[in-house]
Amino acid sequence: TGVLVGAVSKNSFFDQVLYQGDVLLSIDGFCIENNGTVDIEDRRVSFGHLLSQKFYGDYIDLEILRDGKVFSFSAFVDNERAAEPLVPQTEYEKRPTYYIVGGLVFQPLNWNFLYHCADEGMLPTDLLFYSEYGQVDETRSEVIVLSRVLPGNSKVGYQTIRNEIVSVVNGERVKDMHDLIKAFEGNSDAYHDILTEGNVQIVLDRKCCDRESQTILDNYLISSDRSKDLERKKWLF
């Protein structure tokens, strides 16, 4: 008896311990039935209940069937590898994360963002896809969205762009907001070059963007080019 491992998240503490195709036989000595339950004090509960009893820093003892042989492993419950979803769930009492370059507004995708899009009557299918099926991996830990373009001289022709997923900035693949900021602020070329997953390319004069940035922030009563959680002192390049 046991349950088949269908997939293992790359940011999970089970990564490199369990593999797709393994059969999980027991957790901490509790045998797992084919319906995914374990017997605890004469009560049948989901085997996930055993995981929910763990704290960060604990170990989980696993028995698995792999290639016809039984193996035993221990997995360390690491808070840095807690299998957080690529698109976070709804967050409350927290201001949105954002970063603005010359009027281009970048935000990480989360469910707050999706609900806002739905309220405005525009919910792109690619954003929905990542919210349902996206997985954290070596190439991406956040989905970075160019949510809108605030008008300015350097962005003529780009003002209608909204909700595009950012893929590459100045030749660097964007994994998260840190990579995004690093790609912009580490660029010394004459132009900023942004490529989205929808194959939209945006090329902006870097010095013109720098000159316009404060004016755009003032016009829209925005106090900073980035949210508090992205303040410059926290980023080391």
N, C-alpha and C positions, 0 to 999 in steps of 0.2 A: 504494500500500500504506500501511498505518498502522493505528492503533487508535482506536476511537470513544471520546470522553470521555462517560461516562454521568452523572457527577456530580462536583462539586468541593466539598470541605469548606470551610466558611466560615472555619475556623481554619487553613487551609493556605496556604503561600506561593504556591500556584498560583491562589488566589482572585483574581479580577479580571484574571488573565492568561489562564487557560483558562476556557472556558464549555461547558456541556452542549451536545453536538451538534458540537463541534469534532472534527476528526480529527488526531491527533498523528502527524506524519510522521517526525520525526527528533528525536533528543536529542544535543546536542554533535556534530552531523554524522554520527551513526550512524543509517542508515535503519531504520525499524521495519517489519517484515514484518506481514502480516495476522494471523499467529498470535502476535504480540506479542514476537517475538524480534529480536535484533540480532546482527550478525556481528562478533565481536571476536577478532582473531588466529585466524581460521579456525575459531572455535568459536561455536556458536549458543547464546545465553543469553537469558533474559528481559530485556526493556528495563529492568525494575526494578533490574537489576544496576548500570546506569549511575547511577541515583539513589543507590544504597547506597554508591557511591564518593565521594559529596560530603560536605563538612564544612560546619558552620554558618559563614556568611560567604562561601561560594562562590556562583557564579552558574551557572545551567543554561541553555544555549542551546536553544531550542525552535523547531521549524518545524511549522506547523499549516496545515490546510485549513479555511477558514471561509467559508461562503456562496459556495463555488466559487472562492475566491481563496486563494493561498498567502501566509502571513505569517510573519515571524520575530520572536521575542520572547526576552527574558532574564528568568528568575525568580531572585530573591535567596533563598538558603536561610537563612531567618530562624528562629532557635531559639524565638522568641516565637510563631511561627505554624507549628508543626510537625505540625499535623493530629492532635493527640492525641485519642483517642476520648472520647466523652462519659462513658462508664463505664470507668474505668481497669482494666487487667488486674491479676492477682493481685500483691500487694506483699508482700515478705518483710522480716523484721526491722524492721518499722515499726509503731509503735503506732497504733491507729485514731484518726481525726480525729472529734471530737465537740464538741457545744455543748449545755449544759443550761440551760433556763429554767424555774424553778419545778417541776422534775421532768419536764419534756418533754425527751426526748433526741433531738437532731437529728444526723444523720450523712450525709456524701456517699456516694452509691451507688458501690461498686466490687465486684470479683469476690470479694474476701474476704467482704464482706457477703452476697453471694448464696450462697456456699458455706455460710456460717453458717446462713442461712435454710433451705437444703436439709437440713442436718444436723438442724435442729429440725422438719423435716417440713412446712414452710410456705414456699412459694416463689411469691409473687404474680406473676401473669402480666404486670402492668404493669411490674414491675421487670425481668422477663425481656425484655419488648419494648424497653425503653430500652437494655438491655445489648447487644441484637442490632442494633437499627435506629436508636438515638438518634444525633443529630448535634449538634455544638456549633454554635450560631448566636447571633444578637444577643440572644436572650431567655434563653439558658441555656448555661452552661459546666460546670455540675455538676447532677446530680440529687440534690436534698436530700430525705432521708427522715426522717420522724418515726418513729423505730424503736420506741420504747416510751414509756409514761407511768408514771413512778414515783409511787405513791400519795401523796396529800396532800389537805388540806381544800379547797384551791382547785380540785381536779380531780375532784371527785365526779361520776361518770357518764362520765368519759373514760378510766378506767383500762384498759379493754380495747382501746383503739386501738393498733394496731401496724402498722408498715411502710407508712405512708401517705406518698405523694409530696406535698411541700409546694409550693403554687402561689403563694399570696399571704400576706404577713404585714403586718398593720396598714396595709393598703391599698397596699403596695409589692410588686411582682412580684419573686420571689426568683430571681436568676440563679445565685448561688453562695453559699458559706458567708459570704463578706464581706457580701453583701446581706442575708442572714439576720440576722447579728449587728447590722448597722446598723439594720435595721427594728425589732428589739427594743430596742436600747439607745438609739435615737433617739426612742422613743415616750414622749410625756408625757401621753397620754390616760389615762383611768381604767382602760381595759381593753386587753388584748392580744387581737387578733382574727386567728386563723389559719384559712386555707382550703386544703384539699387538693384534688388533682386528682380525687379520688373524691367531691367535693362534701361532704366532712365539714367542718363549721365548729366551731371551738373558740374559746370566748370566756372569758377568764380575767381576774380582778381583778388588775391590775398590782401594786398595793401588797401584796396578799396573796401573790402569787408571790414578790415580793422578800423578804418576811418568812420564807417557808417554805424558800427556796432553800438556805440554809446547813444547816438542820436535815435536809433531805432528803439533801444531800451527806454529812453526818456519819452518818446512818442507814445509808447504803449504802457507807460507807468510800471515798468518792470525794474525792480531794484537791483537785480544782479543777472549776469549772463549764465548763472548756474544755480541750481537748488542748493540748500544748505548742506545736504549730504555729499555734495560734490565740490565743496569749497577747495580752493587751490592748495591749501596747506596739507590736505589729506592725500594729495596725489604726488608721488615721487616718480620722476621719469628718468 
